């Protein structure tokens, strides 16, 4: 059985995620994969698991947070 790199759980249904230029990473749930891989909003720190907003190479959970961090002209995707 494979072991999740986040929680350490050994699980027979674990899966691997491979990002370009990186080694495969093993997780037992999407929750653990999100915890390890999702970017965090640079204003409030929440994990960005939806579309989010990117401004100046920085990631935000929403246009409000991007604006609060000084990014101008951003809109939420709808």
N, C-alpha and C positions, 0 to 999 in steps of 0.2 A: 504494500500500500504506500501511496505517496503522502508526504507530510506537507501541510500548509505552511508557507513561510511566514504568515502573519500570526496565526493562533497556535501553530504547532500540532493541530489535530491531524491524526493519521486517518485517511478516508479512502475507501475503495473507489469513489467516484470523483476524486480530485481531478483538476484539469490544469493545463498549462497555458500561459499567455506569453507570446514572444513579440516583442517590439523591435522595430528595425534597429540593427546594430547592437542588440542586447541579447543576453542569454535568456532561455526560457525560464519563466517564474511559475511556481506551483501554488495553487490555491484550492481550498475545499469549498468555497462559496463565492458568489458574486460580491457579497458584503466584504469579504476579506480582500478580493481583487480591487474593489473600489477604494477601500482604505489605503491600499498600497500604491495604486496607479493613478487615481483621479487627481487632477490639479486642485489646489485649494485657492479660493477667492483671496486675492491679495489685499482686500479691504476687511472682510469679516471673518475669513478663515474657513467658511463652509466648503465642503467638497463639491466640486462642480461635476455633476453627473448628467446634466442636460446640456443644452446648447451653450449656455453661458454667453459671455461677451469677452472678446479679445481686443485689447487696445494697446498699441505700442509694445507688443510682445508680452504683455501681462494678461493674466486670466482673472475674470471676475464672474461671480454668480449671476449678476444682473447689471443693467445699465445704471441703476441707482448707485450701486457700490463702485462702479467704474467712475461715475461722476464725482462721488465723494473722495475718490483717490486722485482726482485731478484730470481724468481723461475727458476730453470734450467731444461732442458730436457723436456719441454712441447711443444706440437704441437696442432694446430687447428684441430678439427674433420672435416673430409670432407666426 
